Amino acid sequence: HNRTPIRQPPYGTHSLHLRARQMPQLPARTQLIDPFAPTTNSIIRFKAWPALNDEKLAAAAHVARRRRLRIDDASLHHLFAGETLQARLARALAARRAIDVKEFFEAFEFFARTRGSLRGKPGAPGAATLVDIAGGHGLVGALFAVFEWRRFERVLVADLHRPPSFGEVLQAVDEVAPWAARRLAYVEVEEADMR
């Protein structure tokens, strides 16, 4: 029988921006929520950074803008305060200006919403390797290596080309979670391999 290869969506595998015509219609109670869509007061949108459910804080933090994440950004200073692993990783990424603000929050939201649905069994051959296809800067894979290290012994970020930002992400991870940096690797693959 004829097999059709699965293709990646044109807007990336980590994007939370689903086009309405491409998104299946679900019952109202299970409809997906886009944390970067225009806000309403009645819906909690951010899972990874719940403080951003405050519309004023989210607007001040410019969560939907393409600008570099910076440690000296006053709008993010109190959001990244504290000694949690998440806050320390955010500060390490911001100190290196590793990625854009928008990509930072998208990666954290994608991770927060999917981490419970993935299964990994350490010790089983190959079962404990997570592969982040079309991983780009690698932050999603890095988040799994940092926070889900008990389930995934190894995390591979696969894309056509390794961007310089992955090196910055890896340095930030190594600073705050050295156990995770050893489990994280980047693999350059051909486009045909990702289909």
Solvent accessible surface area in square Angstrom, and as a share of the most:
residue,aa,sasa,rsa
1,H,209,0.93
2,N,146,0.75
3,R,197,0.72
4,T,117,0.68
5,P,74,0.46
6,I,141,0.72
7,R,149,0.54
8,Q,70,0.31
9,P,51,0.32
10,P,115,0.72
11,Y,63,0.24
12,G,31,0.30
13,T,41,0.24
14,H,36,0.16
15,S,24,0.16
16,L,30,0.15
17,H,60,0.27
18,L,74,0.37
19,R,102,0.37
20,A,78,0.61
21,R,204,0.75
22,Q,87,0.39
23,M,32,0.14
24,P,90,0.57
25,Q,144,0.64
26,L,67,0.33
27,P,95,0.60
28,A,98,0.76
29,R,235,0.86
30,T,82,0.48
31,Q,66,0.29
32,L,99,0.49
33,I,63,0.32
34,D,35,0.18
35,P,3,0.02
36,F,24,0.10
37,A,37,0.28
38,P,123,0.77
39,T,65,0.38
40,T,72,0.42
41,N,143,0.73
42,S,102,0.66
43,I,75,0.38
44,I,134,0.68
45,R,20,0.07
46,F,6,0.02
47,K,126,0.54
48,A,16,0.12
49,W,14,0.05
50,P,82,0.52
51,A,49,0.38
52,L,2,0.01
53,N,49,0.25
54,D,80,0.41
55,E,66,0.30
56,K,171,0.72
57,L,26,0.13
58,A,10,0.08
59,A,69,0.53
60,A,49,0.38
61,A,0,0.00
62,H,63,0.28
63,V,12,0.07
64,A,52,0.40
65,R,142,0.52
66,R,143,0.52
67,R,58,0.21
68,R,108,0.40
69,L,0,0.00
70,R,72,0.26
71,I,84,0.43
72,D,94,0.49
73,D,11,0.06
74,A,87,0.68
75,S,24,0.15
76,L,2,0.01
77,H,129,0.58
78,H,112,0.50
79,L,18,0.09
80,F,6,0.03
81,A,62,0.48
82,G,42,0.40
83,E,128,0.58
84,T,87,0.51
85,L,42,0.21
86,Q,47,0.21
87,A,4,0.03
88,R,80,0.29
89,L,0,0.00
90,A,0,0.00
91,R,64,0.23
92,A,4,0.03
93,L,0,0.00
94,A,1,0.00
95,A,61,0.47
96,R,67,0.24
97,R,121,0.44
98,A,2,0.02
99,I,1,0.00
100,D,24,0.13
101,V,0,0.00
102,K,29,0.12
103,E,45,0.20
104,F,0,0.00
105,F,0,0.00
106,E,20,0.09
107,A,3,0.02
108,F,4,0.02
109,E,0,0.00
110,F,47,0.20
111,F,8,0.03
112,A,14,0.11
113,R,86,0.32
114,T,32,0.19
115,R,84,0.31
116,G,49,0.47
117,S,79,0.51
118,L,62,0.31
119,R,179,0.65
120,G,11,0.11
121,K,141,0.60
122,P,66,0.42
123,G,69,0.66
124,A,36,0.28
125,P,136,0.86
126,G,64,0.61
127,A,48,0.37
128,A,3,0.02
129,T,41,0.24
130,L,25,0.13
131,V,69,0.40
132,D,10,0.05
133,I,60,0.30
134,A,30,0.23
135,G,3,0.03
136,G,24,0.23
137,H,32,0.14
138,G,0,0.00
139,L,0,0.00
140,V,6,0.03
141,G,0,0.00
142,A,0,0.00
143,L,0,0.00
144,F,4,0.02
145,A,0,0.00
146,V,1,0.00
147,F,48,0.20
148,E,19,0.08
149,W,88,0.31
150,R,172,0.63
151,R,51,0.19
152,F,5,0.02
153,E,82,0.37
154,R,121,0.44
155,V,0,0.00
156,L,30,0.15
157,V,0,0.00
158,A,6,0.05
159,D,24,0.12
160,L,66,0.33
161,H,140,0.63
162,R,115,0.42
163,P,37,0.23
164,P,123,0.78
165,S,20,0.13
166,F,1,0.01
167,G,21,0.20
168,E,60,0.27
169,V,0,0.00
170,L,46,0.23
171,Q,101,0.45
172,A,0,0.00
173,V,0,0.00
174,D,74,0.38
175,E,105,0.47
176,V,13,0.08
177,A,0,0.00
178,P,59,0.37
179,W,80,0.28
180,A,0,0.00
181,A,15,0.12
182,R,185,0.68
183,R,66,0.24
184,L,12,0.06
185,A,42,0.33
186,Y,29,0.11
187,V,57,0.33
188,E,108,0.49
189,V,32,0.19
190,E,125,0.56
191,E,94,0.42
192,A,75,0.58
193,D,99,0.51
194,M,25,0.11
195,R,128,0.47
